[in-house]
Amino acid sequence: MIPTVERTVRPLLPVDLRLTLFPVRRGRLDPTMRFEPTGVWRATRTPAGPATTHLRAAAAAGTVTMRAWGPGAGWALDAFPALVGAHDDEAGFEPGAGVVGELHHRLRGLRIGRTGAVMEALVPSILEQKVVGLEARRSYARIVRTLGEPAPGPAGLFLPPTARCLATTPSWVFHRANVERKRADTIRRACSYAARLEETVAMSPEDARRRLCALPGIGPWTAAEVAMVALGDADAVSVGDYHLPNQVAWALAREPRGDDARLLELLEPWRGHRGRVLRLLGAGAAPRYGPRMPLRTIAGQ
């Protein structure tokens, strides 16, 4: 019997677990996370060891509770408030009276949290470089199930592979997961510097992005994706995204097409909270305009 520990917090603002943790889960195929009507399950590797957590919110009481299993349970409970954005007070954020204000009012439970797990955010972000999202999620699920291991506790989840494991995984294993050599090499290189990259959790957003982007194969888009999920950067903007400039141009200016320059121009009034605005627009289901890329299969080539 694996012992269970539990902690309850009362966040400053309402927390919708699905909205808040949506970017942490890599699609419905993600073997490390599961959303259920009763809460959210997540498996993670902490500095103290593996952990499985279950989160549930009590809207009437304004509380969120985490139960945790495994050697890393205590660490996970300590990091729990940051994960669900319990201290996300939106200081300096002025949504305005337009679409951002409407979404902010409708999606009151969307918080900016942080996992504190840089590599767990970085690896799937690298997989999402220059490919269709579904393709990247399938690859990530295959890699986790092949190189990960069952997580502690009752959920039946898998732990993400360790950085040491990924750093030494041969190309043919990635190839079978439909990942070509370029992205595989970037993952292995990043994992060989995992300790240095994990240090970004204690850095300023600017210093963290500089360190991430210093590694070949990691650019502003990937760094921003990691900053939003792992570091809780409410100002992260994923410049270089296929769809994002068009989504933002349509949502904020009713322009069917945009580019990165227009994206940054439209988001400028919310500097300091541009990532928050993007999360609101994404959750509000803005239409997706952009280059359409076909699903690719390289595993059999």
Secondary structure, 3 states (H helix, E strand, C coil): CCCEEEEEECCCCCCCHHHHHCCCCCCCCCCCEEEECCEEEEEEEECCEEEEEEEEEECCCCEEEEEEECCCHHHHHHHHHHHCCCCCCCCCCCCCCCHHHHHHHHCCCCCCCCCCCHHHHHHHHHHCCCCCHHHHHHHHHHHHHHHCEECCCCCCCEECCCHHHHHCCCHHHHHHCCCCHHHHHHHHHHHHCHHHHHHHHHCCHHHHHHHHHCCCCCCHHHHHHHHHHHCCCCCCCCCCCCCHHHHHHHHHHCCCCCCHHHHHHHHHHHCCCHHHHHHHHHHCCCCCCCCCCCCCCCCCC
